[in-house]
Each structure stands twice: as C-alpha cells, then as structure tokens.
C-alpha cells in the first residue's frame, strides 16, 4: 500500500515533465489521456507550466463512449473520424512541441464486438494519424508514453479483489517499475539510462548483420540493414532535446531489414490490440513478409492488424530486453504493451522509426525503403522473449556470437 500517495503522484508528474519529456521553456505540451487520468493530468499541467511551458492542451478519451459507439452507432459510420484530433497531433509534432500519451485501456473493452468494424475504425484512425506518426518516427520532437491504473484494467490484472484493492495494487506496481519508490527517482533514472546507453553502444560497435532467435516454437532470423542504429534509454530529437520515449523502459532497440526476416516466431505473452486480447499466436515470415499466422484467441484482431496495409505484415522494430529485468521478475502480466514489452524481448509489426537508420530522419520514404526500412500506418509491439529464448548475433563475415542465453545477456555491462 502506498504510504504517501499524493506526494508520490506529484513526483510522477514531475518525473514525466522533467525527466521523461525533458520539457524546455517555451515549448507547448499536448497531453492525451483517458478521462480517469484527470488528477495526474492536472499535476502534469502544473509541473509543465512551472518548467516554462507556454501552453498545455489536453485531449481526453473515454472508454465508455468508445464502447457506446460500437454498440449503438450505424454500422456504416465507422469510417467517420474527428479530423481536428489528427490535425492537432500533426501541428504539435511539426512545430517541435512536446507530446505525452497516458496509455491505459481495458484490454477486453471490445470483446464480442464486430471485428470488421474494429478493423475499419482502427485503420481509419491510423490513416488520419499518419502525418503525425511519420513525424514521430523521425523524432521531430520530444514525446513520451506513460500509464496510470483505471478500474477496468486493474480488474483484469488483479481479478478477485475489491476495486479499491485492485487500483491500489496496480498503482503500487506502476510506481515500482517507474522507480518512484526509490529514495532519489531522478538519480536512479539517470543511472538506468546510463546502463542502457552502455549496452546500445556495445551493439553499435559490433555492426551485426543479423540476429537469430531460437526457443520453443521459434526459429527466426532477422537481418539488420547497413547503417542501423541501436537505441536505449534516452533519445535525442531533431530539435536537440534528449528525452525518454517510454517510462518504464528496459529495452535496447533498432530496425530490422524489412525484406530479410525468415522463419517462425511465437509470442510469449498475450497482445492487447484494439480492445481485444490476442493469445498464444505465432507468425511465419518469408523474405520479410508474414505468410502464415496462428492464434488460439483473438485471431480476428490479428488478421485485422496484418491486413492494415502492405507494411503491417513486415517488421519495423527489434528490441532486446533481459529476462531478469524488474518487470519480468515481478511475474506480473500487465495486459498493457507499455509494461509487457519491457518484461520481454519484442518485435513490432509495421512502421520503423527512421531515426534508427543513419541519416534516416532526412530520407524520403522511398530512400528509407530502399535502405531496408518499413513504412506502415501502424506500429504494434508483441512480446517474444522468455527464459527459454536464445539469441545469436551474426557478423558481416558470417561468424556467430552468442548474445542472449535463457533470455539474459551473455555479456554484462
């Protein structure tokens, strides 16, 4: 149980503004959040103004309103979209203003709803959001994804408890993995980012040509393009601000070559996607493209994802996370990608971040594709790592070096 909740929540708001975003005086800030996050949003707003923000704007969402649409709206209306929401995201990203997304949703919100309508609405939103997502992929500004508990999500993580206890336990878990329970969270984050930086530099010096994954149900080779760059912890935007895109974060990541992925990969954790849980699924790749898939549950949602566009059947990110990371060792299943992706090595279907290629921010989409980068309306992480996962790195000369064994790094930092 949190002893001083209000004080810790204030620390969280300050951590978001000062460390995650590293907000600069004179920047505007756009906050996207579920309506239940209003208490934290108010604290973030005040913290941002104290840091010198010239304006803070908020876009709220409400899962009950989302569900009401699927239950009651005309079946031919799901291509409708509030264009102003996409426009404001593009405006902020283009101007180099800061953006924070508070990601919290009911993973079963749309369970039982028409999967075709879910697919249409998801693709419509992604299409309208493409200009802003392209700018974010180029790191045009400082941005951040964090989370808070909401009752529907907490009930999924901690079934059988009272609503009050569910929320308290999820708050405890989030404060723990975001290092807010440490005596000096800012100092702890700086050291954590330093360690991730050492790991990414080790990988960047190697210039590996490929990674080979082996585990039960997995035998996959992922080619890495010439000029790929590993990132971990802090990232620098094109306007010169060093920020941390995700809190928590335990990963080092880069881009794969979109045409050089072959074999089978099995997910190690469920994926919450568009209000549906996809469970026990696997993907088969040939020449970079998904040519087959299986899922015990949520197969319709996986189908919608893979049919989003030409790029959604290819990979855009490869991320390595040790099995001994704090989130993995908590043994919790969060049913939330922000947390679950930091418990296990993961991959992403869809768009690659152009800043993970040398000079990628200045490349046209055609140049980026020619270099091996994937473009898509979507970018969806799914978890593949476990204590049974071995990963080997392949050098340009074809030599094989062990990288991870039993899910953990072979070489410590």
C-alpha positions, 0 to 999 in steps of 0.5 A: 500500500502506498504510504504517501500517495499524493506526494508520490503522484506529484513526483510522477508528474514531475518525473514525466515533465522533467525527466521523461519529456525533458520539457524546455521553456517555451515549448507547448505540451499536448497531453492525451489521456483517458478521462480517469487520468484527470488528477495526474493530468492536472499535476502534469499541467502544473509541473509543465507550466512551472518548467516554462511551458507556454501552453498545455492542451489536453485531449481526453478519451473515454472508454465508455463512449468508445464502447457506446459507439460500437454498440449503438452507432450505424454500422456504416459510420465507422469510417467517420473520424474527428479530423481536428484530433489528427490535425492537432497531433500533426501541428504539435509534432511539426512545430517541435512541441512536446507530446505525452500519451497516458496509455491505459485501456481495458484490454477486453473493452471490445470483446464480442464486438464486430471485428470488421468494424474494429478493423475499419475504425482502427485503420481509419484512425491510423490513416488520419494519424499518419502525418503525425506518426511519420513525424514521430518516427523521425523524432521531430520532437520530444514525446513520451508514453506513460500509464496510470491504473483505471478500474477496468484494467486493474480488474483484469490484472488483479481479478478477485479483489475489491476495486479499491484493492485492485487500483491500489495494487496496480498503482503500487506496481506502476510506481515500482517499475517507474522507480518512484519508490526509490529514495532519489527517482531522478538519480536512479533514472539517470543511472538506468539510462546510463546502463542502457546507453552502455549496452546500445553502444556495445551493439553499435560497435559490433555492426551485426548483420543479423540476429537469430532467435531460437526457443520453443516454437521459434526459429527466426532470423532477422537481418539488420540493414547497413547503417542501423542504429541501436537505441536505449534509454534516452533519445535525442530529437531533431530539435536537440532535446534528449528525452525518454520515449517510454517510462518504464523502459528496459529495452535496447532497440533498432530496425530490422531489414524489412525484406530479410526476416525468415522463419517462425516466431511465437509470442510469449505473452498475450497482445492487447490490440484494439480492445481485444486480447490476442493469445498464444499466436505465432507468425511465419515470415518469408523474405520479410513478409508474414505468410502464415499466422496462428492464434488460439484467441483473438485471431480476428484482431490479428488478421485485422492488424496484418491486413492494415496495409502492405507494411503491417505484415513486415517488421519495423522494430527489434528490441532486446530486453533481459529476462531478469529485468524488474518487470519480468521478475515481478511475474506480473502480466500487465495486459498493457504493451507499455509494461509487457514489452519491457518484461520481454524481448519484442518485435513490432509489426509495421512502421520503423522509426527512421531515426534508427537508420543513419541519416534516416530522419532526412530520407524520403520514404522511398530512400528509407525503403530502399535502405531496408526500412518499413513504412506502415500506418501502424506500429504494434509491439508483441512480446517474444522473449522468455527464459527459454529464448536464445539469441545469436548475433551474426557478423558481416563475415558470417561468424556467430556470437552468442548474445542472449542465453535463457533470455539474459545477456551473455555479456554484462555491462 
